């Protein structure tokens, strides 16, 4: 015969288990909404409200203006060197930290700074750090190189050759790249 005390303990465990399951499901759905590239900009704007976030369309317009000789712009890819070597936007400098960007900007003329990473989080954090350092005209690209690649916009590898695939950072973020847009990762990443 099962004791009343055991039944109560079992009921409490079951109730807490169901509550935990419900809470984790809600958390995952919220995370999934924010990790959709279409909705990721909302998350970035909430997480980094002081940063100006721009679309890939706006970036393309700024790059055309730069290429036409209108203004000077620093295009910073703050991903890891491994990600950058696989593919990046033409003319982008691979610099990961605010201190290194600051040092580079002191040697190079730029009226504005545009930063990007894989989806926009690391670059938004870098943009915020640059603002705290005193830079005012800093913009972060929402969706960053993943959106750029998914829209079939031009990319180059470390040798300057045109490429179509992007380093997916890891398997979790890989799902945000269209089929055939991610380079293969070693197992375990």
DORO-994425 format. One record per residue (C-alpha): x, y, z. Coordinates in Angstrom, 1 decimal. Example, Ala and Ser with C-alpha at 12.3 -4.5 7.8 and 13.67 -1.06 7.14 Angstrom:
12.3  -4.5  7.8
13.7  -1.1  7.1
***
This chain:
0.0  0.0  0.0
1.3  3.5  -0.9
1.4  5.9  2.0
-0.4  9.3  2.0
3.0  11.0  2.5
4.4  9.4  -0.6
1.3  10.4  -2.6
1.6  14.0  -1.5
5.3  14.1  -2.4
4.5  12.5  -5.8
1.7  15.0  -6.5
4.0  17.9  -5.6
6.8  16.6  -7.9
4.2  16.1  -10.7
2.8  19.7  -10.2
6.3  21.3  -10.2
7.3  19.1  -13.2
4.3  20.3  -15.2
4.9  24.0  -14.2
8.6  23.6  -15.2
7.5  22.1  -18.5
5.0  24.9  -19.2
7.6  27.6  -18.3
10.3  26.1  -20.4
8.0  25.8  -23.4
7.0  29.5  -23.0
10.7  30.4  -22.7
11.6  28.4  -25.8
8.8  29.9  -27.9
9.9  33.4  -26.8
13.5  32.6  -27.7
12.4  31.0  -31.0
10.5  34.2  -31.9
13.5  36.3  -31.2
15.9  34.1  -33.1
13.9  34.2  -36.2
15.8  36.6  -38.4
12.5  38.4  -39.3
11.9  39.1  -35.6
15.4  39.4  -34.4
15.5  43.2  -34.9
12.8  43.6  -32.2
15.0  41.8  -29.7
18.1  43.8  -30.7
16.2  47.1  -30.3
15.0  46.1  -26.8
18.4  44.8  -25.8
20.4  47.7  -27.3
18.0  50.7  -27.3
20.8  53.3  -27.7
22.1  51.7  -30.9
20.9  52.6  -34.3
19.9  49.4  -36.1
19.7  49.4  -39.9
18.4  46.9  -42.5
20.5  45.1  -45.1
18.7  47.3  -47.7
19.9  50.4  -45.9
23.4  49.0  -45.7
23.3  48.3  -49.5
22.3  51.9  -50.1
25.2  53.2  -47.8
27.7  50.9  -49.6
26.6  52.2  -53.1
27.0  55.8  -51.8
30.4  55.0  -50.4
31.5  53.3  -53.7
30.3  56.5  -55.5
32.6  58.5  -53.4
29.9  60.0  -51.1
31.2  60.1  -47.6
33.6  57.9  -45.8
32.5  54.8  -43.9
34.2  52.1  -41.8
32.6  48.7  -42.4
33.5  46.5  -39.5
33.0  42.7  -39.4
33.3  41.7  -35.7
33.0  38.0  -36.2
35.9  35.6  -35.5
38.8  35.4  -38.0
37.5  31.9  -39.0
34.1  33.3  -39.8
35.5  36.3  -41.7
37.9  34.1  -43.8
35.0  32.0  -45.0
33.1  35.1  -46.3
32.5  38.7  -45.6
31.2  41.9  -47.3
33.7  43.4  -49.7
35.7  46.2  -48.0
34.9  45.0  -44.4
37.7  45.1  -41.8
37.7  42.1  -39.4
38.0  43.7  -35.9
36.4  42.1  -32.9
36.8  44.6  -30.0
35.9  48.2  -29.4
39.5  49.0  -28.4
40.8  47.6  -31.6
38.2  49.4  -33.7
39.0  52.7  -31.8
42.7  52.2  -32.6
42.0  51.5  -36.3
39.6  54.5  -36.6
42.3  56.8  -35.2
44.5  55.9  -38.2
41.7  55.8  -40.8
39.2  58.5  -41.8
35.5  57.5  -41.4
32.4  59.7  -40.9
30.4  56.7  -39.9
30.9  53.2  -38.6
28.8  50.3  -39.7
29.2  47.0  -37.7
27.9  43.5  -38.5
28.4  40.0  -37.3
26.4  36.8  -38.0
22.9  37.9  -36.9
23.5  41.3  -35.2
24.0  40.6  -31.5
27.8  40.8  -31.3
27.8  43.8  -33.5
25.1  45.6  -31.5
27.2  45.0  -28.4
30.3  46.4  -30.2
28.2  49.4  -31.4
27.1  50.1  -27.9
30.7  49.9  -26.6
31.8  52.3  -29.4
29.1  54.7  -28.4
30.3  54.5  -24.8
33.8  55.4  -26.1
32.5  58.5  -27.8
31.6  57.5  -31.3
28.2  58.9  -32.3
27.6  57.8  -35.9
27.6  54.0  -35.3
25.1  51.7  -36.9
24.4  48.0  -36.4
23.1  45.7  -39.2
20.0  43.7  -38.2
20.3  40.1  -39.4
23.9  41.0  -40.4
25.7  38.6  -42.8
23.0  35.9  -42.4
20.3  38.2  -43.9
22.8  39.5  -46.4
23.6  36.0  -47.6
20.0  34.9  -47.6
19.1  37.8  -49.9
21.8  36.6  -52.3
23.9  39.8  -51.9
27.6  39.7  -52.8
30.2  38.1  -50.5
33.9  37.5  -50.8
36.4  35.2  -49.1
39.7  36.1  -47.5
41.3  36.1  -51.0
38.7  38.5  -52.4
37.0  35.8  -54.5
33.2  35.8  -54.8
31.5  33.2  -52.5
27.9  32.4  -51.6
28.3  30.6  -48.3
28.7  31.9  -44.7
30.2  30.4  -41.6
27.1  29.6  -39.5
28.9  30.2  -36.1
27.4  27.0  -34.7
24.6  24.5  -35.4
21.9  26.5  -33.5
22.3  29.6  -35.7
22.9  27.6  -38.9
19.1  27.1  -39.1
18.7  30.8  -40.0
20.6  30.4  -43.2
18.8  29.3  -46.3
19.6  25.8  -47.7
23.0  25.8  -49.2
24.2  29.1  -47.7
26.2  27.6  -44.8
29.7  26.1  -45.0
30.0  22.7  -43.3
31.2  22.9  -39.6
33.3  20.3  -37.9
31.3  17.9  -35.8
30.8  19.2  -32.2
30.2  22.8  -33.2
***
